[in-house]
Amino acid sequence: MTVPDNCPPRYPSTGISVLIVGAGVAGLMAALECWRNGHDVRVIERTPEQVTTGDSFTIGPSAIRALCRWPQMAAENEKIASTPTVSFHTMTGNQVTAPKHLNYTQESDSKNMSKLVIRHWRPQFHDMLLKQLLAIGVTVEYGHRAVEYFEDGPTGRGGVVLEDGIRMEADVVVAADGVGSHSTGVTMGREVRARPTGEALYRTAFPAELAMADPMVRERFPPLEDGAHIELWNSQLGHFFIGRTGETMSWVLTHKNNDTATESWSHETDPEEVLKLTATFPDWPEVADRLIRLTPKDRLLHFRLMWRDPQPCWVSPAGRIVQIGDAAHTYVPASGNGATQGLEDAISLATCLRIAGETEQAPWALRVHNKLRFVRVSCLQKLGLINQNGYSRGVEKGESQPKTLRYMTAPWIWKHDPEPYAEENYGKVLEHLQRGTPFQDTNIPPGHVYRDWSIDEILALQERGEEVVLDGEWV
Ligand SMILES: Cc1cc2nc3c(=O)[nH]c(=O)nc-3n(C[C@H](O)[C@H](O)[C@H](O)COP(=O)(O)OP(=O)(O)OC[C@H]3O[C@@H](n4cnc5c(N)ncnc54)[C@H](O)[C@@H]3O)c2cc1C
């Protein structure tokens, strides 16, 4: 197989055709990794063109290491990744802790880039994946909305029906269509219930120069020559996140939900609506309102936060459809893991299919992948819930960050590498699934014994003021 310049070597062809539904972060990475692992790829997306809304997210080292196997992306990532300093504040904007890098080694302010918490602007990160896909000659087929998933065991094919009635088929269909995917009807045999968390986010990112037009905003948030900074304002009323780099200003206001928000990345709203809310906050500073007022209407989203219980089964009965990313597991923002786990899924799945090596074995690859990943993502979902509460508490005297944040930088999370993990464990999991031999996950907190859990159970504990017991080494 010929490989375009500046692309990683490609494994020999497996002949497995893969149809990826959804060109988000997980879907695009799955397309790249499937190509690298020797599979034939096609990607469809419901939007008519590339979407450039969104603000920022954290990408953990486990995913960064993997994308750096692509030289073009490794170089681009150097340019677009930022390692912000973070300071904690009261909800009136008063600084409680000095700006400090968050790092995975929990050493005092390590400057080692590979150990620092990295943020990306979602539109830039998404664009980097798309450019890489174009470089290997795969184009996203836009304007294709999947409304139904199906599979046919005897023919060994899976497929989707599009809105206009067209049917598309492949050996493997990857549901990478984000929250509320139709595919759960096939994988879980039912829709997965989404429940409001009671919170919503006003969120935006826009050119910093727009914010700098106001002298008061400029004085409080002076232009950054280089680097990036995040302020986290916390109280029981909500949280205000202000993130900025030299070029981009971003803020996110988490608040009690007033039912006007939706779980959508395209629900635009007016800054005036936010100002009505902040008018109810005691001693809310004028400068924050000015920043909100400067936000372009078409860049401001109102996103409703929903909970979903862990979904243990991501694979259809005949093994031709598999969910990845938010379609398989949703995260609250406090988990810092939505994008990272979607990327890890993509790498793990493509590796499992390469090891399976042929179409007939693909269903086992999907089941092995599900088994390799489920407990890990479920543990991280649980941490997100615990961390969500930690943020509300803010920082206490003598602390440099909320205690719960330490959980998110534990070695079992960031030291993981999904490709070698799948290579080392594929055979063991296959034996486990086919013959019932024991298998122990090693990409989870060491010593942890997993048992199913639900959002209700965790919330009930938290309501009674009880700690969620985390057995094993979670930190
Ligand atoms: C436009 C956009 C902006 C975002 N901005 C942020 C952000 O600022 N911060 C943050 O933390 N997270 C953001 N997210 C979510 C974040 O990207 C995901 O939580 C995470 O990266 C996991 O990615 P995913 O690919 O599973 O889901 P997503 O990134 O949500 O991608 C899902 C893709 O599937 C497409 N799709 C959905 N339904 C269908 C269908 N029926 N047929 C075909 N295609 C379909 C969607 O249009 C989307 O492109 C954003 C998502 C989107 C879509």
The ligand as a Gaussian input file, in Angstrom:
#p B3LYP/6-31G(d) Opt

LIG

0 1
 C      -19.728000      21.187000      17.311000
 C      -19.234000      20.589000      18.605000
 C      -18.569000      21.408000      19.526000
 C      -18.112000      20.879000      20.722000
 N      -17.446000      21.689000      21.602000
 C      -16.983000      21.191000      22.767000
 C      -16.288000      22.018000      23.695000
 O      -16.081000      23.196000      23.470000
 N      -15.850000      21.457000      24.857000
 C      -16.065000      20.132000      25.139000
 O      -15.649000      19.669000      26.204000
 N      -16.714000      19.332000      24.281000
 C      -17.177000      19.820000      23.104000
 N      -17.842000      19.002000      22.237000
 C      -18.050000      17.585000      22.616000
 C      -16.746000      16.795000      22.479000
 O      -16.223000      16.936000      21.181000
 C      -17.039000      15.337000      22.800000
 O      -17.592000      15.257000      24.092000
 C      -15.810000      14.430000      22.806000
 O      -14.776000      14.938000      22.029000
 C      -16.167000      13.033000      22.273000
 O      -16.314000      13.155000      20.873000
 P      -17.365000      12.374000      19.992000
 O      -16.727000      12.298000      18.637000
 O      -17.802000      11.134000      20.639000
 O      -18.637000      13.332000      19.926000
 P      -18.815000      14.695000      19.140000
 O      -17.550000      15.451000      19.121000
 O      -20.018000      15.308000      19.716000
 O      -19.099000      14.236000      17.625000
 C      -20.277000      13.577000      17.204000
 C      -20.436000      13.834000      15.713000
 O      -21.489000      13.034000      15.193000
 C      -22.328000      13.815000      14.346000
 N      -23.652000      13.191000      14.353000
 C      -24.558000      13.197000      15.364000
 N      -25.665000      12.497000      15.015000
 C      -25.440000      12.035000      13.758000
 C      -26.225000      11.229000      12.871000
 N      -27.424000      10.789000      13.238000
 N      -25.688000      10.931000      11.667000
 C      -24.448000      11.374000      11.309000
 N      -23.672000      12.144000      12.117000
 C      -24.159000      12.458000      13.329000
 C      -22.288000      15.186000      15.020000
 O      -22.696000      16.206000      14.148000
 C      -20.818000      15.287000      15.426000
 O      -20.022000      15.789000      14.391000
 C      -18.337000      19.499000      21.026000
 C      -19.007000      18.689000      20.118000
 C      -19.463000      19.221000      18.911000
 C      -20.191000      18.334000      17.929000

